Amino acid sequence: MAPSVSYSITVRLEVASRGRAVSEITRAVEQAGGVVTALDVTAGGNERLRVDVTCAARDTAHSEAIVAALAGIQDVTVHKVSDRTFLLHLGGKIEMRSKVPLRNRDDLSMAYTPGVGRVALAIAANPEDARRLTIKRNSVAVVTDGSAVLGLGNIGPYAALPVMEGKAALFKRFADIDAWPICLDSQDTDEIVRTVQLIAPGFGGINLEDISAPRCFEVEHRLRGLLDIPVFHDDQHGTAIVVTAALTNALRVVGKKLSEVRIAMAGAGAAGTAVLKLLLLGGAANVVVCDEAGAVYAGRPDLDEPLRWIAENTNHDGYAGDLGGALRGADVFIGLSAPGILSGADIAAMERSAIVFALANPDPEVDPDVAMEYAAVVATGRSDYPNQINNVLAFPGVFRGLLDAQSRFITDDMLIAAAQALADVVSPDEIGPHYIIPSVFHPDVTSSVAVAVADVATQNPD
């Protein structure tokens, strides 16, 4: 694994004031496998210099090894080590700010009492005015119970909070939406549903996040039936939109059609099931889904309700083997499962011009470099490889479109429209094996997805 800014540290050193001191510091970091990204002399003197060296590492243990290498340089003293990621999170990453000035008594009288009372009475007479006269028109609740946070598992609501803050920051950065992290101290389905129902009046949409399967399916289904605002489980539908968009362009690269390719999938959880459903709606006809017990097929004795749905809608030939067997002769592999479960030999056994989406994070199902030796197109969830499948490509634009249209729900047609719009951001003259999905910073991503979703919502308001 290459050094990453996620494990970036700044080390404050005191070094001898001599010509080779700085070059020795840089050499020590590089020999330890790190990457120097900045080096600043913050104070100087005739005998000693104070130097701040910032470098990227592979993980925490590697960071410690780099610090040890710096400490081992003659005449170098390590004074302080700062983890830049932890520094960024100090005090949280988001804040609330007033949109209106409160400079004098007149401002206060209009923004709060007594003027606000008139607005409150207007909304009481016509509750629909809440969308026009309050933050509801541009607000989303990012709701989690902390049961399936990133790839970290069931770490609870407190540990989930920095992740939900990050999600809120992305909403603001990419779609100018005010999102609020709501971390619930319960993993009881009934309590989660009732709590979200109770807080819903203050929001224009609900983004469910990092709730484990299969509870997430029931939570979403019940809330959609109870609320008059759209409910979107990003781990399911955000992933499905981006995977579908990327696969649309990957198939264009290799000259194949979704209706004709054979797809092998690893992972039957929330994300895998949502991806499968959207691909089937888009025309996929030959799919085999595998979980840790092997292929999902009709009659397998351990099937729960979600797996039974998969069995009824896929694997029409009744294949009952393992993932390796499902891959043989397949055109497409989509992994939303576990790291390191495939080898280069598995990818080599796929059909010519194979497409591999190894999306387990941070470590994919197969080494991307190895996969690239055999597959025509490779995508991962990582930012240090081409074709990153990242949900931030979807959810800001989806909610921007829903809020702009004042939609009360979200439909499969909206998801398909979002995926098509995202795929089309990559123009025909740009598309290629290493560019099937745009960067999250592409200026047209959010607007294109938002317009597509709003168009469908406006055409079908009821």
C-alpha positions as CSV (number, residue, x, y, z in Angstrom):
1,M,0.0,0.0,0.0
2,A,1.3,3.4,-1.0
3,P,1.7,6.3,1.6
4,S,-1.5,8.3,2.0
5,V,-2.3,11.7,3.3
6,S,-4.8,9.9,5.6
7,Y,-1.7,9.0,7.6
8,S,0.0,12.3,7.4
9,I,2.1,13.5,10.3
10,T,4.1,16.7,11.0
11,V,7.2,16.1,13.1
12,R,8.9,19.1,14.8
13,L,12.7,18.6,15.0
14,E,15.6,20.4,16.3
15,V,18.7,19.9,14.2
16,A,22.2,21.1,13.9
17,S,22.6,24.2,11.8
18,R,24.8,22.7,9.1
19,G,24.5,22.3,5.3
20,R,23.4,18.7,5.1
21,A,20.8,18.6,7.9
22,V,17.8,19.1,5.7
23,S,18.9,16.6,3.1
24,E,19.5,14.0,5.8
25,I,15.9,14.5,7.1
26,T,14.5,14.0,3.6
27,R,16.6,11.0,3.0
28,A,15.7,9.4,6.3
29,V,11.9,9.7,5.5
30,E,12.3,8.3,2.0
31,Q,14.5,5.4,3.1
32,A,11.8,4.6,5.7
33,G,9.2,4.4,2.8
34,G,7.5,7.7,3.5
35,V,6.9,10.7,1.3
36,V,7.9,14.2,2.3
37,T,5.1,16.7,1.4
38,A,6.4,19.8,3.2
39,L,9.5,20.9,5.1
40,D,9.6,24.3,6.9
41,V,12.3,25.9,8.9
42,T,10.3,27.7,11.7
43,A,13.2,29.1,13.7
44,G,16.9,29.4,13.3
45,G,20.1,30.2,15.1
46,N,23.8,29.9,14.7
47,E,23.9,26.4,16.2
48,R,20.4,24.9,15.9
49,L,17.4,25.0,13.6
50,R,13.8,24.1,14.3
51,V,12.3,22.2,11.4
52,D,8.7,21.0,10.8
53,V,8.7,18.0,8.4
54,T,5.4,16.8,7.0
55,C,5.2,13.4,5.5
56,A,2.7,10.7,4.4
57,A,2.8,7.2,5.7
58,R,1.0,3.9,5.0
59,D,-0.5,3.4,8.4
60,T,0.0,4.2,12.1
61,A,2.9,1.7,12.5
62,H,4.6,3.1,9.5
63,S,4.3,6.7,10.9
64,E,6.0,5.5,14.1
65,A,8.8,3.9,12.0
66,I,9.4,7.2,10.2
67,V,9.6,9.1,13.5
68,A,12.1,6.5,14.8
69,A,14.2,7.0,11.6
70,L,14.2,10.7,12.1
71,A,15.2,10.3,15.8
72,G,18.1,8.2,14.7
73,I,19.8,10.9,12.7
74,Q,22.8,12.3,14.5
75,D,22.3,15.7,16.2
76,V,18.5,15.5,15.6
77,T,16.0,15.9,18.5
78,V,12.3,15.0,18.0
79,H,10.2,17.5,20.0
80,K,6.6,16.9,18.9
81,V,4.7,14.7,16.5
82,S,1.2,15.8,15.2
83,D,-1.2,13.6,13.4
84,R,-2.7,15.9,10.8
85,T,-5.9,13.9,10.5
86,F,-6.6,14.2,14.2
87,L,-5.7,17.9,14.2
88,L,-8.3,18.4,11.4
89,H,-11.0,16.8,13.6
90,L,-10.3,18.9,16.8
91,G,-13.5,20.5,17.8
92,G,-15.4,18.9,14.9
93,K,-15.5,19.7,11.2
94,I,-18.8,21.6,10.9
95,E,-20.6,24.5,12.5
96,M,-23.9,26.4,12.4
97,R,-23.8,30.0,11.2
98,S,-26.6,32.6,10.9
99,K,-27.6,33.6,7.4
100,V,-29.0,36.9,8.5
101,P,-27.2,39.7,10.4
102,L,-28.1,40.5,14.0
103,R,-26.6,43.9,14.3
104,N,-29.2,45.9,16.3
105,R,-32.6,45.7,18.0
106,D,-34.5,45.9,14.7
107,D,-32.7,42.8,13.3
108,L,-33.4,40.9,16.6
109,S,-37.1,41.9,16.5
110,M,-37.5,40.4,13.0
111,A,-35.3,37.4,13.4
112,Y,-36.7,36.4,16.7
113,T,-39.4,37.8,19.0
114,P,-41.8,39.5,18.3
115,G,-41.5,39.3,14.5
116,V,-40.9,35.5,14.3
117,G,-44.3,35.0,15.9
118,R,-46.0,36.2,12.7
119,V,-44.1,33.6,10.7
120,A,-44.9,30.9,13.2
121,L,-48.6,31.6,12.9
122,A,-48.4,31.6,9.1
123,I,-46.9,28.2,9.2
124,A,-49.5,27.0,11.7
125,A,-52.2,28.1,9.3
126,N,-50.4,26.5,6.3
127,P,-47.8,23.9,7.3
128,E,-46.6,23.7,3.7
129,D,-45.1,27.2,4.2
130,A,-42.4,25.5,6.4
131,R,-40.6,24.5,3.1
132,R,-40.6,28.2,2.0
133,L,-40.0,30.0,5.3
134,T,-37.6,27.7,7.2
135,I,-34.4,25.8,6.8
136,K,-36.5,22.7,6.0
137,R,-36.2,23.6,2.3
138,N,-32.5,23.0,2.3
139,S,-31.8,20.6,5.1
140,V,-31.1,16.9,5.4
141,A,-30.7,14.7,8.5
142,V,-27.8,12.2,8.2
143,V,-29.0,9.4,10.5
144,T,-27.0,6.5,11.8
145,D,-27.0,4.0,14.6
146,G,-23.3,3.3,14.3
147,S,-23.8,-0.3,13.4
148,A,-21.9,-0.5,10.1
149,V,-19.5,2.5,10.0
150,L,-17.3,2.5,6.9
151,G,-15.3,-0.8,7.0
152,L,-15.0,-0.5,10.8
153,G,-18.1,-2.4,11.8
154,N,-20.4,-1.8,14.8
155,I,-18.5,0.9,16.6
156,G,-21.5,2.8,18.0
157,P,-22.9,6.3,17.7
158,Y,-20.1,8.3,19.4
159,A,-17.4,6.8,17.1
160,A,-19.8,7.3,14.1
161,L,-20.1,11.1,14.8
162,P,-16.9,12.2,13.0
163,V,-18.0,10.2,9.9
164,M,-21.4,11.8,9.9
165,E,-19.8,15.2,10.3
166,G,-17.7,14.4,7.3
167,K,-20.9,13.5,5.4
168,A,-22.5,16.8,6.4
169,A,-19.4,18.7,5.2
170,L,-19.6,16.9,1.8
171,F,-23.3,17.9,1.4
172,K,-22.3,21.5,2.0
173,R,-19.2,21.5,-0.2
174,F,-20.7,19.8,-3.2
175,A,-24.4,20.8,-3.1
176,D,-24.7,23.7,-0.7
177,I,-27.1,21.6,1.4
178,D,-27.2,22.1,5.2
179,A,-26.9,18.5,6.6
180,W,-27.0,17.6,10.3
181,P,-25.4,14.5,11.9
182,I,-27.9,12.5,13.9
183,C,-26.2,9.6,15.8
184,L,-28.8,7.5,17.6
185,D,-27.9,5.6,20.7
186,S,-30.1,2.6,19.8
187,Q,-29.9,-0.2,17.3
188,D,-33.5,-1.2,17.8
189,T,-35.5,-0.9,14.5
190,D,-38.6,0.4,16.1
191,E,-36.8,3.0,18.1
192,I,-34.8,4.2,15.1
193,V,-38.0,4.5,12.9
194,R,-39.9,6.3,15.6
195,T,-37.1,8.7,16.4
196,V,-36.6,9.7,12.8
197,Q,-40.3,10.1,12.4
198,L,-40.4,12.5,15.3
199,I,-37.6,14.7,14.1
200,A,-38.6,14.7,10.4
201,P,-40.6,18.0,10.5
202,G,-37.3,20.0,10.6
203,F,-35.8,18.4,7.5
204,G,-36.5,18.2,3.7
205,G,-34.9,14.7,3.4
206,I,-33.5,11.8,5.4
207,N,-30.1,10.3,4.5
208,L,-29.7,7.0,6.3
209,E,-26.1,6.1,6.8
210,D,-24.0,3.1,8.1
211,I,-26.9,1.1,9.4
212,S,-26.2,-2.6,9.1
213,A,-28.2,-5.1,7.0
214,P,-30.8,-6.5,7.1
215,R,-32.2,-3.9,9.5
216,C,-31.4,-1.1,7.1
217,F,-33.9,-2.5,4.6
218,E,-36.8,-2.4,7.1
219,V,-35.8,1.0,8.5
220,E,-35.9,2.6,5.1
221,H,-39.0,0.8,4.0
222,R,-41.0,1.8,7.0
223,L,-39.8,5.4,7.0
224,R,-40.7,5.8,3.3
225,G,-44.3,4.7,4.2
226,L,-44.5,7.1,7.2
227,L,-42.8,10.4,6.0
228,D,-43.7,13.0,3.4
229,I,-40.1,13.6,2.6
230,P,-37.6,11.4,0.6
231,V,-35.7,8.8,2.5
232,F,-32.4,7.6,0.9
233,H,-30.0,5.0,2.3
234,D,-26.7,6.1,0.9
235,D,-24.9,2.8,1.5
236,Q,-27.5,1.2,-0.7
237,H,-28.6,3.6,-3.3
238,G,-25.6,6.0,-3.5
239,T,-23.4,3.0,-4.2
240,A,-25.8,1.6,-6.7
241,I,-26.0,4.8,-8.7
242,V,-22.2,5.2,-8.9
243,V,-21.6,1.5,-9.7
244,T,-24.3,1.6,-12.4
245,A,-22.8,4.7,-13.9
246,A,-19.3,3.4,-13.9
247,L,-20.4,0.0,-15.4
248,T,-22.3,1.8,-18.1
249,N,-19.1,3.5,-19.3
250,A,-16.9,0.5,-18.7
251,L,-19.2,-1.5,-21.0
252,R,-18.9,1.2,-23.6
253,V,-15.1,0.9,-23.4
254,V,-15.1,-2.9,-24.1
255,G,-18.1,-2.8,-26.5
256,K,-20.5,-5.0,-24.6
257,K,-24.1,-4.6,-23.5
258,L,-25.5,-4.9,-20.0
259,S,-28.3,-7.2,-21.2
260,E,-25.7,-9.6,-22.7
261,V,-22.9,-9.8,-20.2
262,R,-22.5,-12.4,-17.4
263,I,-21.9,-10.7,-14.0
264,A,-20.5,-12.3,-10.9
265,M,-21.0,-10.4,-7.7
266,A,-19.4,-10.8,-4.2
267,G,-21.4,-9.4,-1.4
268,A,-25.1,-9.7,-0.7
269,G,-25.4,-7.0,2.0
270,A,-27.0,-3.6,1.8
271,A,-24.8,-2.2,-1.0
272,G,-24.6,-5.4,-3.0
273,T,-28.4,-5.9,-3.0
274,A,-29.0,-2.3,-4.0
275,V,-26.5,-2.5,-6.8
276,L,-28.1,-5.8,-8.0
277,K,-31.6,-4.3,-8.0
278,L,-30.5,-1.2,-10.1
279,L,-28.6,-3.4,-12.6
280,L,-31.6,-5.6,-13.0
281,L,-33.8,-2.6,-13.6
282,G,-31.3,-1.4,-16.1
283,G,-31.4,-4.6,-18.1
284,A,-28.9,-7.0,-16.6
285,A,-30.1,-10.6,-17.2
286,N,-27.3,-13.0,-16.2
287,V,-26.1,-12.4,-12.6
288,V,-24.7,-14.8,-10.0
289,V,-24.4,-13.3,-6.5
290,C,-22.0,-15.0,-3.9
291,D,-21.8,-14.4,-0.2
292,E,-19.4,-16.1,2.3
293,A,-21.3,-19.4,1.9
294,G,-20.9,-19.4,-1.9
295,A,-23.4,-18.8,-4.6
296,V,-27.0,-17.7,-3.7
297,Y,-29.4,-20.0,-5.4
298,A,-33.0,-21.1,-5.0
299,G,-33.4,-23.8,-2.4
300,R,-30.2,-23.0,-0.5
301,P,-31.2,-23.9,3.0
302,D,-29.8,-20.9,4.9
303,L,-31.6,-18.1,3.0
304,D,-33.3,-15.3,4.9
305,E,-35.8,-13.0,3.2
306,P,-33.3,-10.7,1.4
307,L,-31.3,-13.6,0.1
308,R,-34.4,-15.4,-1.1
309,W,-35.2,-12.3,-3.2
310,I,-31.7,-12.5,-4.7
311,A,-32.2,-16.2,-5.4
312,E,-35.5,-15.6,-7.1
313,N,-34.2,-12.9,-9.4
314,T,-30.7,-14.2,-10.3
315,N,-28.7,-17.3,-11.0
316,H,-31.4,-18.9,-13.2
317,D,-29.1,-21.9,-14.0
318,G,-28.9,-22.7,-10.3
319,Y,-25.1,-22.6,-9.9
320,A,-24.3,-23.7,-6.4
321,G,-20.5,-23.4,-6.3
322,D,-18.1,-20.8,-5.0
323,L,-17.1,-17.3,-6.2
324,G,-14.1,-18.7,-8.1
325,G,-16.4,-20.9,-10.2
326,A,-18.8,-18.0,-10.7
327,L,-16.0,-15.9,-12.1
328,R,-14.9,-18.4,-14.8
329,G,-16.1,-17.0,-18.1
330,A,-17.8,-14.0,-16.5
331,D,-17.6,-10.6,-18.3
332,V,-17.9,-8.5,-15.1
333,F,-17.0,-8.9,-11.5
334,I,-18.5,-6.5,-8.9
335,G,-17.1,-6.9,-5.3
336,L,-18.7,-5.3,-2.3
337,S,-17.4,-7.8,0.2
338,A,-14.1,-8.5,1.8
339,P,-10.4,-7.9,1.1
340,G,-8.0,-10.3,-0.7
341,I,-10.5,-13.0,-1.6
342,L,-9.4,-13.2,-5.2
343,S,-6.1,-13.8,-7.0
344,G,-4.8,-13.0,-10.4
345,A,-5.6,-16.5,-11.6
346,D,-9.3,-15.8,-10.8
347,I,-9.3,-12.7,-12.9
348,A,-7.4,-14.5,-15.7
349,A,-10.2,-17.1,-15.8
350,M,-12.8,-14.4,-16.7
351,E,-13.9,-13.6,-20.3
352,R,-11.8,-11.5,-22.6
353,S,-12.0,-7.7,-22.0
354,A,-13.2,-8.4,-18.5
355,I,-14.4,-5.6,-16.2
356,V,-13.4,-5.8,-12.5
357,F,-14.9,-3.6,-9.8
358,A,-13.1,-4.5,-6.6
359,L,-14.8,-2.1,-4.1
360,A,-14.0,-3.5,-0.7
361,N,-12.4,-0.6,1.3
362,P,-9.6,0.1,2.1
363,D,-8.3,-3.2,0.8
364,P,-10.0,-4.5,-2.4
365,E,-11.1,-8.1,-3.1
366,V,-8.1,-8.4,-5.5
367,D,-4.9,-6.4,-5.7
368,P,-5.7,-3.7,-8.4
369,D,-2.3,-3.9,-9.9
370,V,-2.7,-7.7,-10.4
371,A,-6.2,-7.3,-11.7
372,M,-5.0,-4.8,-14.3
373,E,-2.7,-7.5,-15.8
374,Y,-5.8,-9.4,-16.9
375,A,-8.8,-7.1,-17.0
376,A,-9.6,-4.4,-19.5
377,V,-11.1,-2.1,-17.0
378,V,-10.5,-2.0,-13.2
379,A,-12.2,0.2,-10.6
380,T,-11.8,0.3,-6.8
381,G,-13.1,2.4,-3.9
382,R,-9.6,3.9,-3.4
383,S,-8.5,7.4,-4.3
384,D,-4.9,6.2,-5.2
385,Y,-6.1,4.3,-8.3
386,P,-8.0,5.4,-11.4
387,N,-11.8,4.9,-11.5
388,Q,-12.7,5.5,-7.9
389,I,-16.2,4.5,-7.0
390,N,-17.1,7.1,-4.5
391,N,-20.7,7.8,-3.2
392,V,-20.0,11.5,-3.1
393,L,-20.5,11.4,-6.8
394,A,-24.2,10.6,-6.2
395,F,-25.7,11.7,-2.9
396,P,-25.1,15.5,-3.1
397,G,-26.7,15.8,-6.5
398,V,-29.5,13.4,-5.7
399,F,-30.6,15.4,-2.7
400,R,-30.0,18.7,-4.5
401,G,-32.5,17.6,-7.1
402,L,-35.0,16.2,-4.5
403,L,-34.9,19.5,-2.5
404,D,-35.2,21.7,-5.6
405,A,-38.2,19.8,-6.7
406,Q,-39.6,19.7,-3.2
407,S,-40.1,16.0,-3.8
408,R,-41.9,13.9,-1.1
409,F,-40.3,10.6,-2.1
410,I,-37.6,9.0,-4.2
411,T,-38.2,6.4,-6.9
412,D,-36.2,3.9,-8.9
413,D,-36.7,6.1,-12.0
414,M,-34.8,8.9,-10.2
415,L,-32.0,6.5,-9.3
416,I,-31.7,5.3,-12.9
417,A,-31.8,8.9,-14.1
418,A,-29.0,9.9,-11.7
419,A,-26.8,7.0,-12.8
420,Q,-27.3,7.9,-16.5
421,A,-26.6,11.6,-15.9
422,L,-23.4,10.7,-13.9
423,A,-22.2,8.4,-16.7
424,D,-22.8,11.1,-19.3
425,V,-20.6,13.5,-17.5
426,V,-17.7,11.6,-19.1
427,S,-17.9,12.6,-22.7
428,P,-17.3,10.1,-25.6
429,D,-14.0,11.6,-26.4
430,E,-12.8,11.3,-22.8
431,I,-13.9,7.8,-22.0
432,G,-11.3,5.1,-21.7
433,P,-10.1,2.2,-19.5
434,H,-8.7,4.6,-16.9
435,Y,-11.5,7.1,-17.0
436,I,-15.0,5.6,-16.8
437,I,-16.2,7.8,-13.9
438,P,-15.6,11.6,-13.3
439,S,-13.7,13.0,-10.4
440,V,-15.7,14.0,-7.4
441,F,-14.3,17.6,-8.1
442,H,-15.6,17.6,-11.7
443,P,-17.7,20.8,-11.8
444,D,-20.6,19.2,-13.7
445,V,-21.2,16.2,-11.4
446,T,-23.6,17.6,-8.8
447,S,-25.5,19.8,-11.2
448,S,-26.0,17.1,-13.8
449,V,-27.3,14.5,-11.3
450,A,-29.5,17.2,-9.6
451,V,-31.2,18.2,-12.8
452,A,-31.8,14.6,-13.9
453,V,-33.4,13.8,-10.5
454,A,-35.4,17.0,-10.4
455,D,-36.8,16.4,-13.9
456,V,-38.1,13.0,-13.0
457,A,-39.5,14.3,-9.7
458,T,-41.3,17.2,-11.4
459,Q,-42.8,14.9,-14.1
460,N,-44.1,12.5,-11.4
461,P,-45.0,14.8,-8.4
462,D,-47.4,12.3,-6.9
